[in-house]
């Protein structure tokens, strides 16, 4: 064992776990959160098809999911349908882990569900993003699942698409989103609780050739597929990674660069809340919550119960 491996195993890893435990409220809170997560997954098993509404429009939502997140996808879609009172045609993209059982659970959402299988997505990838021309994007696709929300949804496609994360819950009518879905004219994004691009603003602005907007969050992300320049995205990724290394927030940085200098529809932060507080999660006043970081605790312990049928 090298000195670096020794330090990682016996110092950095246990210290990291201790810090995470403290951030999540300690071991008792972690156990409570995990029990809540298990109860949420069990509750999702009891959901049937998404509700339908006579004379209501049909809107399409795009989500990536898999075995670890399918139940969050179910809650997200059901809560959106109930809050928006629209008919949803979900397009679900396999993160590589959807098995037969997971697929069957997702198909219970109704006849409008379309699941893009991992094999289908790889065929499209090989045809339109070959590794010899796009080595960086292909490497990130293999090792950084978040970028698939850009590549798998928009590659070799056209038109406006709204991609949403599965760890969202809706409590009131999301008029901003429904209006955009019915009449998309410009990119859409949410507002972050803290700016998280992972790369320096100077480098991002140099590559994008324009100003980078503040606090862009891609839990809600509306883009037009045929406007994406894959050669440019390959170049951007190569430069960002080559000059400032890989980062978990690469996808968010790329979207911030794609919308640089453009007028966007911005989901208001007070209504579309990223990382709600404990009080807000317990007694929701917002339209939507996005449960990132430490708010996962309130998501699993209490918030999902607020959107159960009859709650």
C-alpha positions, 0 to 999 in steps of 0.5 A: 500500500502506497502512502497515498492509498494508506492516507485515503483508506485510514484518514480521508475516507473515514473523515469524509464519512464522519463529515457526511454523518454530521451534515445529515444530522447524525447516525440516528437521523440517518437511520430515520432518513433511510427508513423513510426512503424505504417507506417511500419506495414501498408506497410507490409500488402502490401507485397506478397509472397517472391521472388523466383529465378530460379536455386537458392538454398533453405535455411531455416531460423527459426524465432519466432514471433507473433501479435506484431512482424509479420510485422518485420518478413515480412520485415526481410524475404523479405530483406534477399531474395532480398539481398541473391537472394536465395529461403527461406523456413521460419519456424516460431514459434508462441510466443503464440499470433499468431491469425487467422489474423496474421497467414493469413498475414504470410502465404502470404509469400508463399507456403514454409512457415511453422508455428509451432503453440503454441498448437503444440509446447506445445505438444512437450514440454510436451513430451520431456521437462516434468515439473517434470524433467525440472522445471526451463526450463519450468518456463522460457519457460512460463515467458521468451519468449526469451528462446523459440528460443532455446527450441521451435526450437531445442527440439526433432529435429536434424541438424543445424538450423539458428535462426534469430531475426525479427528486422533485415534488409538486404541491401547487399548479406549476403554471410557469412550466405548463405555459412553457411546455405549451408554447416554448420560445426560449430556454428554461431553467431553475434557480440554484440555492448556491452557484454550483458550476464547478469551473471558474466563471472566467474560463466559462465566459472565455469559451462561451463568448458571453456572460454566464448567468447566476445560479442556474440550476438544471433540475428544470432544463428546457432546451431545443435539441436541434440548437445543440452543437455537439462539436462545440460541446466536445470542445468545451468539455475538453477545455474545461476538463483539460484546464480545470479537471473533471467536476460533478457539476460539468452538466450544469456548467455546460447548460449555463454556457449554452444559454449564455447571453440568451433570454431565458424563462426562469422558474421563480426561486420562491415558487420553485425551491431548490433545497427547501428548509425543514419548515418548508418541506414539512409545510409546503408553501411553494409550487415545487421542491427540488431536494438536493444536498441536505434537504434529502433528509426532509424529502425522505422523512416527511415531504413525499407523504404530502403528495400521497393520494388523499393527503 
